[in-house]
Amino acid sequence: MISNLYRTTFLLVLIALTGLAGGCASNDYFSLPTSARQPLKPAPRINVYVMPQSALDLSRKKVLMVPAYMAGNQEEIWGKSVTSLIHSLLLQENVFGTLALNPDNHLDKAEMLQLAREKGFDYLLEIIMPGIIEPAGDSPGWVGINFQLISTRKGYSIWHIYGETQLLPQPTFHGFFNKQDYVPAPTVGQGIESITRLTATILKKGGSA
């Protein structure tokens, strides 16, 4: 009787171990390996508030870009680098025939338009940015940009495009059988690039009637 008890106990233990091993193996079907977790790319949303009533080819137009206006002390901290980045991206995208950068943005709009007109520019490009939220740790970030293309001859906006995007991190995830490592959010620069390139694509399409 004792030997039968030992035999029964051994069989029960063996069945339990087999089930546990099978359960661990099947976990691969319900979880992703850490290496499969990729950073989330910015996904900008674009609103077009003003656009040309008929197709407008900007590829031969001369444009004077005003350094970015930024909220609070962010202009002092980031203004030059943000302006340089946007200017460089628009040059890469070949949106305009000429895109010159004015040294400063201290003149008011009327004075800036007059300056651009006197220098032979067709349009003035204003960049206005609400306060940037820089991502930190598990906290997401955010960036938004207003692009206004103003006719130096007529004095009003031909294009007004606003774009914004969240900068989302992926917090550490603890599952039952695995752990997925923390993935940082995209940088502010990556957010600016995503908005600017998408805006450039819209500008190159030229608008519609």
C-alpha positions as CSV (number, residue, x, y, z in Angstrom):
1,M,0.0,0.0,0.0
2,I,2.8,2.4,0.8
3,S,4.5,1.7,-2.5
4,N,1.3,2.4,-4.3
5,L,1.0,5.7,-2.4
6,Y,4.6,6.7,-3.5
7,R,3.8,5.7,-7.1
8,T,0.6,7.8,-7.1
9,T,2.5,10.8,-5.6
10,F,5.3,10.5,-8.1
11,L,2.8,10.5,-11.0
12,L,1.0,13.6,-9.7
13,V,4.2,15.5,-9.3
14,L,5.3,14.5,-12.9
15,I,1.9,15.7,-14.3
16,A,2.2,19.0,-12.4
17,L,5.8,19.6,-13.7
18,T,4.7,18.7,-17.3
19,G,1.8,21.2,-17.1
20,L,4.1,23.9,-15.7
21,A,6.6,23.4,-18.5
22,G,3.8,23.5,-21.1
23,G,2.4,26.7,-19.6
24,C,5.8,28.5,-19.7
25,A,6.3,27.4,-23.4
26,S,2.8,28.7,-24.3
27,N,3.6,32.1,-22.8
28,D,5.4,33.0,-26.1
29,Y,2.0,33.3,-27.7
30,F,0.8,35.9,-25.3
31,S,3.8,38.3,-25.0
32,L,6.3,40.2,-27.1
33,P,10.0,39.9,-26.6
34,T,11.7,43.1,-25.3
35,S,13.6,43.5,-28.6
36,A,10.3,43.9,-30.5
37,R,9.4,47.1,-28.7
38,Q,10.2,50.1,-30.9
39,P,10.1,53.8,-30.1
40,L,6.9,55.5,-31.0
41,K,7.3,58.0,-33.9
42,P,5.6,61.4,-33.6
43,A,2.2,61.4,-35.4
44,P,1.5,65.0,-36.1
45,R,-2.0,66.4,-36.6
46,I,-2.3,69.2,-39.1
47,N,-5.0,71.9,-39.5
48,V,-5.0,74.2,-42.5
49,Y,-6.8,77.5,-41.6
50,V,-5.9,79.5,-44.7
51,M,-4.9,78.2,-48.1
52,P,-4.7,79.7,-51.7
53,Q,-8.0,79.7,-53.6
54,S,-6.1,78.5,-56.7
55,A,-3.0,76.4,-57.0
56,L,0.2,78.3,-56.0
57,D,3.6,77.1,-57.1
58,L,6.1,78.3,-54.5
59,S,9.1,76.6,-56.1
60,R,10.3,79.8,-57.7
61,K,9.2,82.3,-55.1
62,K,11.5,84.2,-52.8
63,V,10.7,83.9,-49.1
64,L,12.1,85.7,-46.1
65,M,11.7,83.6,-42.9
66,V,11.4,85.3,-39.6
67,P,13.1,83.6,-36.6
68,A,10.6,81.6,-34.5
69,Y,8.4,83.4,-32.0
70,M,8.3,81.1,-28.9
71,A,6.4,81.3,-25.6
72,G,7.9,82.8,-22.5
73,N,11.7,82.3,-22.0
74,Q,11.7,79.3,-24.5
75,E,12.7,81.7,-27.3
76,E,15.8,82.7,-25.3
77,I,16.6,79.1,-24.6
78,W,15.7,77.3,-27.8
79,G,14.9,80.0,-30.3
80,K,18.1,79.9,-32.4
81,S,18.3,76.1,-32.6
82,V,14.6,75.7,-33.4
83,T,14.7,78.4,-36.1
84,S,17.8,76.8,-37.6
85,L,16.2,73.3,-37.6
86,I,13.0,74.5,-39.3
87,H,14.9,76.6,-41.8
88,S,17.2,73.6,-42.6
89,L,14.3,71.2,-43.0
90,L,12.4,73.5,-45.4
91,L,15.6,73.9,-47.5
92,Q,15.9,70.1,-47.7
93,E,12.3,69.8,-48.8
94,N,12.8,72.4,-51.6
95,V,9.6,74.1,-50.9
96,F,10.6,77.6,-52.1
97,G,12.9,79.0,-54.8
98,T,14.8,81.0,-52.2
99,L,14.4,80.8,-48.4
100,A,16.5,83.5,-46.6
101,L,16.6,83.8,-42.8
102,N,16.2,87.3,-41.3
103,P,18.7,87.8,-38.4
104,D,16.0,88.7,-35.8
105,N,12.3,89.0,-35.2
106,H,12.3,92.3,-33.3
107,L,10.4,94.3,-35.9
108,D,6.6,94.3,-35.9
109,K,4.8,92.7,-38.8
110,A,4.3,95.8,-40.8
111,E,7.9,96.7,-40.6
112,M,9.0,93.2,-41.4
113,L,6.7,93.1,-44.5
114,Q,8.1,96.4,-45.7
115,L,11.7,95.1,-45.2
116,A,10.9,91.9,-47.1
117,R,9.2,93.8,-49.9
118,E,12.1,96.3,-50.3
119,K,14.5,93.3,-50.5
120,G,12.5,91.8,-53.3
121,F,10.9,88.9,-51.4
122,D,7.5,87.6,-52.5
123,Y,6.5,86.3,-49.1
124,L,7.2,86.5,-45.4
125,L,7.2,83.3,-43.4
126,E,6.3,83.6,-39.7
127,I,6.8,80.7,-37.3
128,I,4.9,81.0,-34.0
129,M,5.1,78.3,-31.4
130,P,3.0,77.7,-28.2
131,G,4.8,76.6,-25.1
132,I,6.8,73.4,-25.7
133,I,6.3,70.5,-23.2
134,E,9.6,68.6,-23.1
135,P,9.1,64.8,-22.3
136,A,10.7,63.6,-19.1
137,G,10.7,60.0,-17.8
138,D,7.2,58.5,-18.1
139,S,5.7,62.0,-18.7
140,P,4.8,62.7,-22.4
141,G,5.9,65.8,-24.2
142,W,4.1,68.1,-26.8
143,V,5.1,70.5,-29.5
144,G,3.0,72.7,-31.8
145,I,3.9,75.1,-34.7
146,N,2.0,77.8,-36.6
147,F,3.3,78.5,-40.1
148,Q,2.0,81.7,-41.8
149,L,3.1,82.6,-45.3
150,I,2.2,86.3,-45.9
151,S,2.2,88.1,-49.2
152,T,4.6,91.1,-49.1
153,R,2.5,92.8,-51.8
154,K,-1.0,92.2,-50.4
155,G,-0.1,92.1,-46.6
156,Y,-2.3,89.1,-45.7
157,S,-1.7,85.4,-45.2
158,I,-1.8,83.1,-48.2
159,W,-1.2,80.0,-46.1
160,H,-1.8,79.4,-42.4
161,I,-1.0,75.9,-41.2
162,Y,-0.9,74.6,-37.7
163,G,0.6,71.3,-36.7
164,E,1.0,69.6,-33.3
165,T,2.2,66.3,-32.0
166,Q,2.5,64.4,-28.7
167,L,5.8,62.9,-27.7
168,L,4.9,59.6,-26.0
169,P,7.2,57.4,-24.0
170,Q,6.6,53.7,-23.3
171,P,6.8,53.0,-19.6
172,T,8.3,49.8,-18.3
173,F,5.8,46.9,-18.5
174,H,5.7,44.0,-16.1
175,G,3.8,41.0,-17.4
176,F,3.2,37.6,-15.8
177,F,6.2,36.0,-17.5
178,N,8.2,38.9,-19.0
179,K,9.3,42.5,-18.6
180,Q,9.3,45.1,-21.4
181,D,11.9,47.8,-20.9
182,Y,11.2,51.5,-20.8
183,V,11.4,53.3,-24.2
184,P,11.9,57.1,-24.0
185,A,9.7,59.5,-25.9
186,P,10.8,61.1,-29.2
187,T,12.7,64.3,-28.7
188,V,11.4,67.8,-29.2
189,G,13.6,68.0,-32.3
190,Q,11.9,64.9,-33.7
191,G,8.5,66.4,-33.1
192,I,9.5,69.6,-34.8
193,E,10.8,67.7,-37.8
194,S,7.7,65.6,-38.2
195,I,5.4,68.7,-38.2
196,T,7.7,70.7,-40.5
197,R,8.1,67.9,-43.1
198,L,4.4,67.3,-43.2
199,T,3.7,71.0,-43.6
200,A,6.3,71.2,-46.4
201,T,4.4,68.4,-48.2
202,I,1.2,70.4,-48.0
203,L,2.8,73.6,-49.2
204,K,4.3,71.8,-52.2
205,K,0.9,70.6,-53.3
206,G,0.0,74.2,-53.8
207,G,-3.5,74.4,-52.5
208,S,-6.7,74.2,-54.4
209,A,-9.6,76.2,-55.7
